[in-house]
Amino acid sequence: MVLLNNLGTWWWQVSNNNEFTMAIVTISVAIIAILWYTLSLSSSSQTLPPGPRSLPIVGYLPFLNPELHKQFTNLAHTYGPIFKIYLGSKLHIVINTPELAKVVVRDLDEVFSNRDQTVAASAYSYEGRDLLISNNNSNWRNLRKIFVHKVLSNKNLEACRCFRRDEVRKTINNIFSKIGTKVNISEITFLTEANVITSMLWENTYVKGTHDSDFGVELQMVSAKVTEIFGQPNLSDFFPSLAWLDLQGIKREMLMQRNKLDKIFTRIIEDRSKSNSKMSQDGVGDNAKKDFLQMLLDLKDQKDPTSLNLIQIKALLSVLSNNNEFTMAIVTISVAIIAILWYTLSLSSSSQTLPPGPRSLPIVGYLPFLNPELHKQFTNLAHTYGPIFKIYLGSKLHIVINTPELAKVVVRDLDEVFSNRDQTVAASAYSYEGRDLLISNNNSNWRNLRKIFVHKVLSNKNLEACRCFRRDEVRKTINNIFSKIGTKVNISEITFLTEANVITSMLWENTYVKGTHDSDFGVELQMVSANVTEIFGQPNLSDFFPSLAWFDLQGIKREMLMQRNKLDKIFTRIIEDRSKSNSKMSQDGVGDNAKKDFLQMLLDLKDQKDPTSLNLIQIKALLSNASSLTVPNGPSVACSTAKEVEWDASWSKNLENHRWSCAWLS
């Protein structure tokens, strides 16, 4: 009341002291009232949906609560699926059904794509000249065409693949080096995403302590500040008439950050231009490895409608370098594509005639439900789903059979159909990418190797030529046991050494007798074979998720390749020694055709110039198959040819007879 009295007193004094001032104020108030009434009538005459009542000037702002989605749902229940709401002096239309959303974002996208941008967004995007903020005009259509068809084309993305691969490998190696310690997965994930994006942009990353990463760290700070500014509510967005005042200083702050960003981009572009100029003068180029910056600069140099200016390049770089927006877009698109592909594959697989089986989880399949006693679990599943059922382990489909009749059909009647199976990553690495006799698919290479192995290497003539090696090793074992009459002997160890010596003597005349010079490589071979067997026994994620195989998350492929390289060196040394020995014997006119080991037979086949000749890789692969028999439960257990099984069994039978002879002698 006192305030009203004071106001009335002031108005009376003004009217008394200055009648002209009072007249101006009165006329102004009258004009404002008339204008407000006219605008109200014109706005009410528009065909607008219903909506809640709003206060003058501030609109519905005072009634908003933090949970906007719930509040808008409640308003939709009252005013329908489409309603209007005033926030400040700006009119907003809210839609609340999938059908209306489809009309807005798809059917009438060109009509609704031009919306008022916030003050911060306009300042950040060089006044709407980038790809995200620009209205649907010729500039935006040109940028989109360039971005989709040239920058993000399959060719350019493939050119950037090396950057993505290198960053992911660095992350995997980083995590692998910290085994047994705590790691911050959130921080590692963010840095990996940031490094992937910045390496694709201009090859630099956020690795701390490196000179090249200084501008990357500065860019990260600017991007974080820009994201913070975007999240601040701004009065200028609700009251456009106040925008020129910039009451909260948001536009000023955003322009400061944009200028910092502009300086960073200018420096990067200038450095790249100097580098390109120097490479051009030196006649050096690397067209196969291009980042996004180089692609944009190439477009700038073109003199056609698709060429870009520096402002547009900086605007596009600002979109790409904002990790939060760009990463979210990449992740969203990736998830959508994966979901569509998974759904399509599910439909296509469900249309196949497959046996029944237990339900599986997405991605991991039935893996979480497996227990160590698989034979018992599969028996129980067979009782539920029948003698043949399907089971998904990871992303791979497996068919399990559970009766002798079905096993006969698979391994004998339809052997050629079922013999081609996906090999494990370790098996492929060990077998020279499937070029040996055990792992190779049923193809011309395998048929040629089998023919050579059965008809030439394992022929009666060649086995007879190797009889002396077997006889000598068995005699050594008998003499060894005979010399120990009256003492305890380890039959298991003696049996293993006899088997190992028989095999290696048949391969290249060397044995595992300790303390002899010629047995060093045999002992080394035994160690490598033991490591190979251990690697074969490790479950590998890459076998259950083939899409992850190139990551080699557990390092099994890398470890197997190391062992294969060791094995390769051993075989190379053995073959070179034998070749030198053969050359010397040939010069001296000496030969021993009656006493040939397997290595000599394979080398003889190598020298033949016919379809059955072998190359060095095939010889090494066959030697690795044969030498693995020297380790209990070695890789050769996977042997699937009837002749090799018969060969192994015949050795075991002969050795068993010799064991009984030894027992009788003792």
C-alpha positions as CSV (number, residue, x, y, z in Angstrom):
1,M,0.0,0.0,0.0
2,V,2.9,2.3,0.9
3,L,4.4,1.5,-2.5
4,L,1.2,2.4,-4.3
5,N,1.0,5.7,-2.4
6,N,4.6,6.6,-3.2
7,L,4.0,5.7,-6.9
8,G,0.9,7.9,-6.9
9,T,2.7,10.7,-5.3
10,W,5.5,10.5,-7.8
11,W,3.0,10.5,-10.7
12,W,1.2,13.5,-9.3
13,Q,4.5,15.4,-8.9
14,V,5.5,14.6,-12.5
15,S,2.1,15.7,-13.7
16,N,2.4,18.9,-11.9
17,N,6.0,19.6,-12.8
18,N,6.1,18.4,-16.3
19,E,2.8,18.0,-18.2
20,F,4.6,17.2,-21.4
21,T,6.4,14.2,-19.8
22,M,3.1,12.9,-18.5
23,A,1.5,13.2,-22.0
24,I,4.4,11.1,-23.5
25,V,4.2,8.4,-20.9
26,T,0.4,8.2,-21.2
27,I,0.5,7.9,-25.0
28,S,3.3,5.3,-24.8
29,V,1.3,3.1,-22.4
30,A,-1.8,3.4,-24.6
31,I,0.2,2.4,-27.8
32,I,1.8,-0.5,-26.0
33,A,-1.6,-1.7,-24.8
34,I,-3.1,-1.4,-28.3
35,L,-0.1,-3.3,-29.8
36,W,-0.3,-6.0,-27.2
37,Y,-4.1,-6.4,-27.8
38,T,-3.6,-6.5,-31.6
39,L,-0.8,-9.1,-31.4
40,S,-2.9,-11.2,-29.0
41,L,-5.8,-11.1,-31.5
42,S,-3.6,-12.0,-34.5
43,S,-1.9,-14.9,-32.6
44,S,-5.3,-16.2,-31.4
45,S,-6.6,-16.1,-35.0
46,Q,-3.9,-18.6,-36.0
47,T,-4.9,-22.3,-36.2
48,L,-2.9,-23.5,-33.2
49,P,-3.4,-26.6,-31.0
50,P,-4.7,-26.2,-27.5
51,G,-2.3,-25.8,-24.6
52,P,-1.9,-24.7,-21.0
53,R,-2.6,-21.0,-20.1
54,S,0.6,-18.9,-19.8
55,L,1.5,-15.8,-17.9
56,P,2.3,-12.6,-19.8
57,I,5.9,-12.2,-20.8
58,V,7.3,-15.3,-19.0
59,G,4.8,-17.7,-20.5
60,Y,4.8,-21.2,-18.9
61,L,8.4,-21.0,-17.6
62,P,7.5,-20.6,-13.9
63,F,5.5,-23.8,-13.9
64,L,8.1,-26.1,-15.5
65,N,9.6,-28.8,-13.3
66,P,12.9,-30.7,-13.8
67,E,11.2,-33.9,-15.1
68,L,10.0,-32.4,-18.4
69,H,9.1,-35.8,-20.0
70,K,6.7,-36.6,-17.2
71,Q,5.2,-33.1,-17.2
72,F,4.7,-33.2,-21.0
73,T,3.1,-36.6,-20.8
74,N,0.6,-35.3,-18.2
75,L,-0.1,-32.2,-20.4
76,A,-0.7,-34.5,-23.4
77,H,-3.3,-36.4,-21.4
78,T,-5.1,-33.1,-20.8
79,Y,-4.6,-31.3,-24.2
80,G,-4.1,-34.2,-26.6
81,P,-1.1,-35.6,-28.5
82,I,-0.1,-32.2,-29.9
83,F,-0.2,-29.0,-27.9
84,K,1.3,-25.6,-27.7
85,I,3.3,-24.1,-24.8
86,Y,4.9,-20.6,-24.4
87,L,8.3,-20.5,-22.8
88,G,9.2,-16.9,-22.4
89,S,8.0,-15.1,-25.5
90,K,8.6,-18.1,-27.8
91,L,5.9,-20.5,-28.9
92,H,6.8,-24.2,-28.9
93,I,4.8,-27.1,-30.3
94,V,5.0,-30.5,-28.4
95,I,4.1,-33.8,-30.1
96,N,3.6,-37.0,-28.1
97,T,2.9,-39.9,-30.4
98,P,5.2,-42.0,-32.7
99,E,2.8,-41.3,-35.6
100,L,3.2,-37.5,-35.3
101,A,7.0,-37.9,-34.8
102,K,7.1,-39.8,-38.0
103,V,5.3,-37.0,-39.8
104,V,7.6,-34.3,-38.4
105,V,11.0,-36.0,-38.8
106,R,10.4,-38.0,-42.0
107,D,7.3,-37.0,-44.0
108,L,7.6,-33.2,-43.5
109,D,11.3,-33.1,-42.6
110,E,12.1,-30.3,-45.0
111,V,9.3,-28.1,-43.5
112,F,10.3,-28.7,-39.9
113,S,14.1,-28.8,-40.3
114,N,14.5,-25.0,-40.1
115,R,14.2,-24.2,-36.5
116,D,15.4,-21.3,-34.4
117,Q,18.8,-22.1,-33.0
118,T,20.0,-21.1,-29.5
119,V,22.4,-18.2,-29.2
120,A,25.2,-20.5,-28.1
121,A,24.7,-22.8,-31.0
122,S,24.7,-20.0,-33.5
123,A,27.9,-18.5,-32.1
124,Y,29.7,-21.9,-32.0
125,S,28.7,-22.8,-35.6
126,Y,30.1,-19.6,-37.3
127,E,26.5,-18.3,-37.4
128,G,25.0,-21.5,-38.7
129,R,27.5,-22.4,-41.4
130,D,28.4,-25.9,-40.2
131,L,26.6,-29.2,-40.9
132,L,24.7,-29.6,-37.6
133,I,23.2,-26.1,-37.0
134,S,22.7,-24.8,-40.6
135,N,19.2,-24.5,-41.9
136,N,18.0,-26.6,-44.9
137,N,19.5,-24.4,-47.6
138,S,21.9,-24.8,-50.5
139,N,24.9,-24.4,-48.1
140,W,23.7,-27.3,-45.9
141,R,22.9,-29.5,-48.9
142,N,26.3,-29.0,-50.4
143,L,28.1,-29.7,-47.0
144,R,26.0,-32.9,-46.5
145,K,26.8,-34.1,-50.1
146,I,30.5,-33.5,-49.5
147,F,30.5,-35.1,-46.1
148,V,28.5,-38.2,-47.0
149,H,29.8,-38.9,-50.5
150,K,33.4,-37.7,-50.2
151,V,34.6,-37.5,-46.6
152,L,32.6,-40.5,-45.3
153,S,32.8,-42.6,-48.5
154,N,33.8,-46.2,-48.2
155,K,37.1,-45.4,-49.9
156,N,38.0,-42.7,-47.4
157,L,36.8,-44.6,-44.3
158,E,39.0,-47.5,-45.5
159,A,41.9,-45.1,-45.8
160,C,41.3,-44.1,-42.2
161,R,41.1,-47.7,-41.0
162,C,44.8,-47.8,-40.0
163,F,44.2,-44.9,-37.6
164,R,41.3,-46.7,-35.8
165,R,43.1,-50.0,-35.7
166,D,46.3,-48.4,-34.2
167,E,44.4,-46.6,-31.5
168,V,42.4,-49.7,-30.5
169,R,45.6,-51.8,-30.4
170,K,47.3,-49.2,-28.2
171,T,44.4,-49.4,-25.8
172,I,44.5,-53.2,-25.7
173,N,48.3,-53.2,-25.1
174,N,47.8,-50.6,-22.4
175,I,45.2,-52.7,-20.6
176,F,47.3,-55.9,-21.1
177,S,50.3,-54.3,-19.5
178,K,48.3,-53.5,-16.4
179,I,47.2,-57.0,-15.6
180,G,46.8,-57.4,-11.9
181,T,46.2,-53.7,-11.2
182,K,43.2,-51.5,-11.0
183,V,42.2,-49.7,-14.2
184,N,39.7,-46.9,-14.8
185,I,37.6,-48.3,-17.6
186,S,35.6,-45.1,-18.0
187,E,38.7,-43.0,-18.5
188,I,40.3,-45.5,-20.9
189,T,37.1,-45.8,-22.9
190,F,36.8,-42.0,-23.2
191,L,40.5,-41.6,-24.2
192,T,40.2,-44.4,-26.8
193,E,37.1,-42.7,-28.4
194,A,38.9,-39.3,-28.3
195,N,42.1,-40.7,-29.8
196,V,40.2,-42.6,-32.5
197,I,38.4,-39.4,-33.6
198,T,41.4,-37.1,-33.4
199,S,43.7,-39.6,-35.1
200,M,41.1,-39.8,-37.9
201,L,41.0,-36.0,-38.1
202,W,44.7,-35.1,-38.1
203,E,46.7,-38.1,-36.8
204,N,47.3,-36.6,-33.3
205,T,46.1,-38.1,-30.1
206,Y,45.8,-37.3,-26.4
207,V,48.8,-39.2,-25.2
208,K,50.1,-37.3,-22.2
209,G,53.7,-36.0,-22.3
210,T,54.2,-35.9,-26.0
211,H,54.9,-32.7,-27.9
212,D,52.4,-33.4,-30.7
213,S,49.6,-33.8,-28.2
214,D,49.7,-30.3,-26.7
215,F,47.1,-28.9,-29.1
216,G,45.0,-32.1,-28.6
217,V,44.9,-31.4,-24.8
218,E,44.1,-27.7,-25.5
219,L,41.3,-28.9,-27.9
220,Q,40.0,-31.2,-25.2
221,M,39.8,-28.3,-22.7
222,V,37.9,-26.1,-25.2
223,S,35.5,-28.9,-26.1
224,A,34.7,-29.5,-22.5
225,K,34.1,-25.8,-21.9
226,V,31.8,-25.7,-25.1
227,T,29.8,-28.6,-23.8
228,E,29.4,-26.9,-20.4
229,I,28.1,-23.7,-22.1
230,F,25.7,-25.6,-24.3
231,G,24.2,-27.0,-21.1
232,Q,23.4,-23.6,-19.5
233,P,19.9,-22.2,-19.9
234,N,20.0,-18.8,-21.5
235,L,17.4,-16.0,-21.1
236,S,18.2,-14.8,-24.6
237,D,16.8,-18.1,-26.0
238,F,13.4,-17.5,-24.3
239,F,13.4,-13.7,-24.8
240,P,15.0,-13.0,-28.3
241,S,14.4,-9.3,-27.8
242,L,17.0,-9.4,-25.0
243,A,19.6,-11.3,-27.0
244,W,21.6,-8.2,-28.0
245,L,22.1,-7.5,-24.2
246,D,23.6,-11.0,-23.6
247,L,22.6,-10.7,-20.0
248,Q,24.3,-13.9,-18.9
249,G,27.4,-13.5,-21.1
250,I,26.9,-16.8,-22.7
251,K,27.3,-15.6,-26.3
252,R,30.5,-13.7,-25.3
253,E,31.9,-16.8,-23.6
254,M,31.0,-19.0,-26.5
255,L,32.7,-16.6,-29.0
256,M,35.8,-16.7,-26.8
257,Q,35.9,-20.5,-27.0
258,R,35.2,-20.4,-30.7
259,N,38.1,-18.0,-31.2
260,K,40.4,-20.4,-29.3
261,L,39.1,-23.3,-31.5
262,D,39.7,-21.1,-34.6
263,K,43.3,-20.5,-33.6
264,I,43.8,-24.3,-33.0
265,F,42.4,-25.1,-36.4
266,T,44.3,-22.4,-38.1
267,R,47.5,-23.7,-36.7
268,I,46.7,-27.3,-37.7
269,I,45.7,-26.3,-41.2
270,E,48.9,-24.1,-41.7
271,D,51.1,-26.9,-40.4
272,R,49.5,-29.4,-42.7
273,S,49.7,-27.0,-45.7
274,K,53.4,-26.5,-45.0
275,S,53.9,-30.3,-44.7
276,N,52.0,-30.9,-48.0
277,S,54.1,-28.2,-49.7
278,K,57.3,-29.8,-48.5
279,M,56.2,-33.3,-49.6
280,S,55.2,-31.9,-53.0
281,Q,58.6,-30.3,-53.5
282,D,60.3,-33.6,-52.4
283,G,58.1,-35.6,-54.6
284,V,56.8,-37.7,-51.7
285,G,53.1,-38.6,-51.1
286,D,51.0,-41.0,-49.2
287,N,47.7,-41.3,-50.9
288,A,46.8,-44.6,-49.1
289,K,46.8,-43.0,-45.6
290,K,44.6,-39.9,-45.5
291,D,43.0,-38.3,-42.5
292,F,39.8,-36.2,-42.6
293,L,41.7,-32.9,-42.6
294,Q,43.7,-33.9,-45.7
295,M,40.4,-34.9,-47.5
296,L,38.9,-31.5,-46.6
297,L,42.0,-29.6,-47.9
298,D,41.9,-31.6,-51.1
299,L,38.2,-30.5,-51.5
300,K,39.3,-26.9,-50.9
301,D,41.8,-27.0,-53.8
302,Q,39.2,-28.2,-56.2
303,K,37.6,-25.5,-58.4
304,D,34.1,-26.9,-58.6
305,P,30.8,-26.4,-56.8
306,T,31.8,-28.9,-54.1
307,S,34.9,-27.0,-53.1
308,L,35.1,-25.7,-49.5
309,N,36.4,-22.4,-48.0
310,L,38.4,-22.2,-44.8
311,I,35.4,-21.2,-42.7
312,Q,33.5,-24.3,-43.9
313,I,36.5,-26.5,-43.1
314,K,36.8,-25.1,-39.6
315,A,33.0,-25.5,-39.1
316,L,33.2,-29.2,-40.1
317,L,36.2,-29.7,-37.9
318,S,34.4,-28.2,-35.0
319,V,31.6,-30.7,-35.5
320,L,34.0,-33.6,-35.7
321,S,36.2,-32.5,-32.8
322,N,33.3,-32.1,-30.4
323,N,33.7,-35.6,-29.0
324,N,30.4,-35.7,-27.1
325,E,28.3,-35.0,-30.2
326,F,30.3,-36.9,-32.8
327,T,31.0,-39.9,-30.6
328,M,27.3,-40.1,-29.7
329,A,26.4,-40.0,-33.3
330,I,28.9,-42.7,-34.2
331,V,27.8,-44.9,-31.3
332,T,24.1,-44.4,-32.1
333,I,24.5,-45.2,-35.7
334,S,26.7,-48.2,-34.9
335,V,24.2,-49.6,-32.4
336,A,21.4,-49.1,-34.9
337,I,23.3,-50.9,-37.6
338,I,24.3,-53.7,-35.3
339,A,20.7,-54.1,-34.1
340,I,19.4,-54.2,-37.7
341,L,22.0,-56.7,-38.8
342,W,21.4,-58.9,-35.8
343,Y,17.6,-58.8,-36.4
344,T,18.2,-59.6,-40.1
345,L,20.5,-62.5,-39.3
346,S,18.1,-63.8,-36.7
347,L,15.3,-63.8,-39.3
348,S,17.5,-65.5,-41.9
349,S,18.7,-68.1,-39.5
350,S,15.3,-68.7,-38.2
351,S,14.1,-69.4,-41.7
352,Q,16.7,-72.3,-42.0
353,T,15.7,-75.8,-41.1
354,L,17.5,-76.2,-37.8
355,P,17.0,-78.7,-35.0
356,P,15.6,-77.5,-31.7
357,G,17.9,-76.3,-28.9
358,P,18.1,-74.3,-25.7
359,R,17.3,-70.6,-25.8
360,S,20.4,-68.4,-25.9
361,L,21.2,-64.8,-24.8
362,P,21.9,-62.2,-27.4
363,I,25.6,-61.9,-28.3
364,V,27.0,-64.4,-25.8
365,G,24.6,-67.2,-26.7
366,Y,24.6,-70.2,-24.3
367,L,28.2,-69.6,-23.0
368,P,27.1,-68.3,-19.5
369,F,25.2,-71.6,-18.9
370,L,27.9,-74.1,-19.7
371,N,29.4,-76.1,-16.9
372,P,32.8,-78.0,-16.9
373,E,31.2,-81.4,-17.4
374,L,30.1,-80.8,-21.0
375,H,29.4,-84.4,-21.8
376,K,26.9,-84.7,-18.9
377,Q,25.3,-81.3,-19.8
378,F,24.9,-82.3,-23.5
379,T,23.4,-85.6,-22.5
380,N,20.8,-83.8,-20.4
381,L,20.1,-81.4,-23.2
382,A,19.7,-84.4,-25.6
383,H,17.0,-85.8,-23.2
384,T,15.1,-82.5,-23.6
385,Y,15.7,-81.6,-27.3
386,G,16.4,-84.9,-28.9
387,P,19.5,-86.7,-30.3
388,I,20.4,-83.7,-32.5
389,F,20.1,-80.2,-31.3
390,K,21.6,-76.7,-31.9
391,I,23.4,-74.5,-29.5
392,Y,24.9,-71.0,-29.9
393,L,28.3,-70.4,-28.2
394,G,29.0,-66.8,-28.6
395,S,28.0,-65.8,-32.1
396,K,28.6,-69.2,-33.6
397,L,26.1,-71.9,-34.2
398,H,27.0,-75.5,-33.2
399,I,25.1,-78.7,-33.9
400,V,25.4,-81.5,-31.3
401,I,24.7,-85.2,-32.1
402,N,24.2,-87.7,-29.4
403,T,23.7,-91.2,-31.0
404,P,26.1,-93.7,-32.7
405,E,23.8,-93.8,-35.7
406,L,24.1,-90.0,-36.3
407,A,27.8,-90.1,-35.6
408,K,28.2,-92.8,-38.3
409,V,26.3,-90.6,-40.8
410,V,28.5,-87.5,-40.0
411,V,32.0,-89.1,-39.9
412,R,31.5,-91.8,-42.5
413,D,28.5,-91.5,-44.8
414,L,28.6,-87.7,-45.2
415,D,32.3,-87.2,-44.3
416,E,33.0,-85.0,-47.3
417,V,30.1,-82.7,-46.4
418,F,31.0,-82.3,-42.7
419,S,34.8,-82.4,-43.1
420,N,35.0,-78.6,-43.8
421,R,34.6,-77.0,-40.4
422,D,35.7,-73.6,-39.0
423,Q,39.1,-74.1,-37.4
424,T,40.2,-72.3,-34.2
425,V,42.4,-69.3,-34.4
426,A,45.2,-71.3,-32.8
427,A,44.9,-74.2,-35.2
428,S,44.9,-71.9,-38.2
429,A,48.1,-70.1,-37.0
430,Y,49.8,-73.4,-36.1
431,S,49.1,-75.1,-39.5
432,Y,50.4,-72.3,-41.7
433,E,46.9,-71.0,-42.3
434,G,45.5,-74.5,-42.9
435,R,48.2,-75.9,-45.3
436,D,48.9,-79.1,-43.4
437,L,47.2,-82.5,-43.4
438,L,45.3,-82.2,-40.1
439,I,43.7,-78.7,-40.3
440,S,43.2,-78.2,-44.1
441,N,39.7,-78.3,-45.5
442,N,38.7,-81.0,-48.0
443,N,40.2,-79.4,-51.1
444,S,42.7,-80.2,-53.8
445,N,45.7,-79.3,-51.4
446,W,44.5,-81.7,-48.7
447,R,43.7,-84.5,-51.2
448,N,47.2,-84.1,-52.7
449,L,48.9,-84.2,-49.3
450,R,46.8,-87.2,-48.2
451,K,47.7,-89.0,-51.5
452,I,51.4,-88.3,-51.0
453,F,51.3,-89.2,-47.3
454,V,49.4,-92.5,-47.6
455,H,50.8,-93.8,-50.9
456,K,54.4,-92.6,-50.8
457,V,55.4,-91.7,-47.3
458,L,53.4,-94.4,-45.6
459,S,53.8,-97.0,-48.3
460,N,54.9,-100.5,-47.4
461,K,58.3,-99.9,-49.1
462,N,59.0,-96.7,-47.1
463,L,57.7,-98.2,-43.8
464,E,60.0,-101.1,-44.4
465,A,62.9,-98.7,-45.0
466,C,62.2,-97.2,-41.6
467,R,62.0,-100.5,-39.9
468,C,65.6,-100.3,-38.8
469,F,64.9,-97.0,-36.9
470,R,62.0,-98.6,-35.0
471,R,64.0,-101.8,-34.3
472,D,67.1,-99.9,-33.0
473,E,65.0,-97.7,-30.6
474,V,63.1,-100.8,-29.2
475,R,66.4,-102.6,-28.8
476,K,67.8,-99.6,-26.9
477,T,64.8,-99.6,-24.6
478,I,65.1,-103.4,-23.9
479,N,68.8,-103.1,-23.2
480,N,68.1,-100.1,-20.9
481,I,65.5,-102.0,-18.9
482,F,67.7,-105.2,-18.9
483,S,70.6,-103.2,-17.4
484,K,68.3,-102.2,-14.5
485,I,67.2,-105.6,-13.3
486,G,66.6,-105.6,-9.6
487,T,65.9,-101.8,-9.5
488,K,62.7,-99.8,-9.7
489,V,62.0,-98.4,-13.2
490,N,59.5,-95.8,-14.3
491,I,57.6,-97.7,-17.0
492,S,55.5,-94.6,-17.9
493,E,58.6,-92.4,-18.6
494,I,60.4,-95.2,-20.4
495,T,57.3,-95.9,-22.6
496,F,56.9,-92.2,-23.5
497,L,60.6,-91.8,-24.4
498,T,60.5,-95.0,-26.5
499,E,57.5,-93.7,-28.4
500,A,59.1,-90.3,-28.8
501,N,62.4,-91.7,-30.0
502,V,60.7,-94.1,-32.4
503,I,58.9,-91.2,-34.0
504,T,61.7,-88.7,-34.2
505,S,64.2,-91.4,-35.4
506,M,61.8,-92.2,-38.2
507,L,61.5,-88.5,-38.9
508,W,65.1,-87.4,-39.0
509,E,67.2,-90.0,-37.1
510,N,67.5,-87.9,-34.0
511,T,66.2,-88.9,-30.5
512,Y,65.7,-87.5,-27.0
513,V,68.7,-89.2,-25.4
514,K,69.9,-86.7,-22.8
515,G,73.5,-85.5,-22.9
516,T,74.1,-86.1,-26.6
517,H,74.9,-83.3,-29.0
518,D,72.4,-84.4,-31.7
519,S,69.5,-84.4,-29.3
520,D,69.5,-80.6,-28.5
521,F,67.1,-79.7,-31.2
522,G,64.9,-82.7,-30.2
523,V,64.6,-81.3,-26.6
524,E,63.9,-77.9,-28.0
525,L,61.2,-79.4,-30.3
526,Q,59.7,-81.2,-27.3
527,M,59.4,-77.8,-25.4
528,V,57.8,-76.1,-28.3
529,S,55.4,-79.0,-28.8
530,A,54.4,-78.8,-25.1
531,N,53.8,-75.1,-25.4
532,V,51.7,-75.6,-28.5
533,T,49.6,-78.2,-26.7
534,E,49.0,-75.9,-23.8
535,I,47.9,-73.1,-26.2
536,F,45.5,-75.4,-27.9
537,G,43.9,-76.2,-24.6
538,Q,43.1,-72.5,-23.8
539,P,39.6,-71.3,-24.6
540,N,39.8,-68.3,-26.9
541,L,37.2,-65.5,-27.2
542,S,38.1,-65.1,-30.9
543,D,36.7,-68.7,-31.6
544,F,33.3,-67.8,-30.2
545,F,33.2,-64.2,-31.6
546,P,35.0,-64.3,-35.0
547,S,34.4,-60.5,-35.4
548,L,36.8,-60.0,-32.5
549,A,39.5,-62.3,-34.0
550,W,41.6,-59.4,-35.5
551,F,41.9,-57.9,-32.0
552,D,43.5,-61.1,-30.6
553,L,42.3,-60.0,-27.1
554,Q,44.0,-62.9,-25.3
555,G,47.1,-62.9,-27.4
556,I,46.7,-66.6,-28.3
557,K,47.3,-66.1,-32.0
558,R,50.4,-64.0,-31.2
559,E,51.7,-66.7,-28.9
560,M,50.9,-69.5,-31.3
561,L,52.7,-67.6,-34.1
562,M,55.8,-67.3,-31.8
563,Q,55.8,-71.0,-31.2
564,R,55.3,-71.7,-34.9
565,N,58.2,-69.5,-35.8
566,K,60.4,-71.4,-33.3
567,L,59.2,-74.6,-34.9
568,D,59.9,-73.2,-38.3
569,K,63.5,-72.3,-37.3
570,I,64.0,-75.9,-36.0
571,F,62.7,-77.4,-39.2
572,T,64.7,-75.0,-41.4
573,R,67.9,-75.9,-39.5
574,I,67.1,-79.7,-39.9
575,I,66.3,-79.4,-43.6
576,E,69.4,-77.3,-44.3
577,D,71.6,-79.8,-42.4
578,R,70.1,-82.7,-44.3
579,S,70.5,-80.8,-47.7
580,K,74.2,-80.2,-46.9
581,S,74.6,-83.8,-45.9
582,N,72.9,-85.0,-49.1
583,S,75.1,-82.6,-51.2
584,K,78.3,-83.9,-49.6
585,M,77.2,-87.5,-50.0
586,S,76.4,-86.8,-53.7
587,Q,79.8,-85.3,-54.3
588,D,81.5,-88.3,-52.6
589,G,79.4,-90.7,-54.6
590,V,77.9,-92.2,-51.4
591,G,74.2,-93.1,-50.9
592,D,72.0,-95.1,-48.7
593,N,68.8,-95.8,-50.4
594,A,67.9,-98.6,-48.1
595,K,67.8,-96.5,-45.0
596,K,65.5,-93.5,-45.4
597,D,63.8,-91.4,-42.8
598,F,60.6,-89.4,-43.4
599,L,62.5,-86.2,-43.9
600,Q,64.5,-87.7,-46.8
601,M,61.3,-89.1,-48.4
602,L,59.7,-85.6,-48.2
603,L,62.8,-84.0,-49.7
604,D,62.9,-86.5,-52.5
605,L,59.2,-85.6,-53.3
606,K,60.2,-81.9,-53.2
607,D,62.8,-82.5,-56.0
608,Q,60.3,-84.2,-58.2
609,K,58.8,-81.9,-60.9
610,D,55.3,-83.3,-61.0
611,P,51.9,-82.6,-59.4
612,T,52.9,-84.6,-56.3
613,S,55.9,-82.5,-55.6
614,L,56.0,-80.6,-52.3
615,N,57.2,-77.1,-51.4
616,L,59.1,-76.2,-48.2
617,I,55.9,-74.9,-46.4
618,Q,54.1,-78.2,-47.0
619,I,57.1,-80.2,-45.8
620,K,57.3,-78.1,-42.6
621,A,53.6,-78.5,-42.1
622,L,53.8,-82.3,-42.5
623,L,56.8,-82.4,-40.1
624,S,54.9,-80.4,-37.5
625,N,52.0,-82.9,-37.8
626,A,54.3,-85.9,-37.4
627,S,56.5,-84.4,-34.7
628,S,53.5,-83.4,-32.5
629,L,53.0,-87.2,-31.9
630,T,56.0,-87.0,-29.6
631,V,53.9,-85.1,-27.0
632,P,51.1,-86.9,-25.1
633,N,47.7,-85.4,-26.1
634,G,49.5,-83.3,-28.7
635,P,47.9,-81.4,-31.6
636,S,47.9,-84.6,-33.7
637,V,45.1,-86.0,-31.6
638,A,42.9,-83.9,-33.9
639,C,43.9,-86.2,-36.8
640,S,40.9,-87.3,-38.8
641,T,42.3,-89.5,-41.6
642,A,41.8,-93.2,-41.2
643,K,45.3,-94.1,-42.4
644,E,47.1,-91.8,-39.8
645,V,44.9,-93.3,-37.1
646,E,45.8,-96.8,-38.3
647,W,49.5,-95.8,-38.4
648,D,49.4,-94.4,-34.8
649,A,47.6,-97.5,-33.6
650,S,50.0,-99.9,-35.2
651,W,52.9,-98.2,-33.5
652,S,51.1,-98.4,-30.1
653,K,50.4,-102.1,-30.8
654,N,54.0,-102.8,-31.6
655,L,55.2,-100.9,-28.6
656,E,52.8,-102.9,-26.4
657,N,54.3,-106.1,-27.7
658,H,57.7,-104.8,-26.8
659,R,56.6,-103.9,-23.3
660,W,55.5,-107.5,-22.7
661,S,58.8,-108.7,-24.0
662,C,60.6,-106.3,-21.6
663,A,58.5,-107.5,-18.7
664,W,59.3,-111.2,-19.6
665,L,63.0,-110.4,-19.8
666,S,63.1,-108.7,-16.4
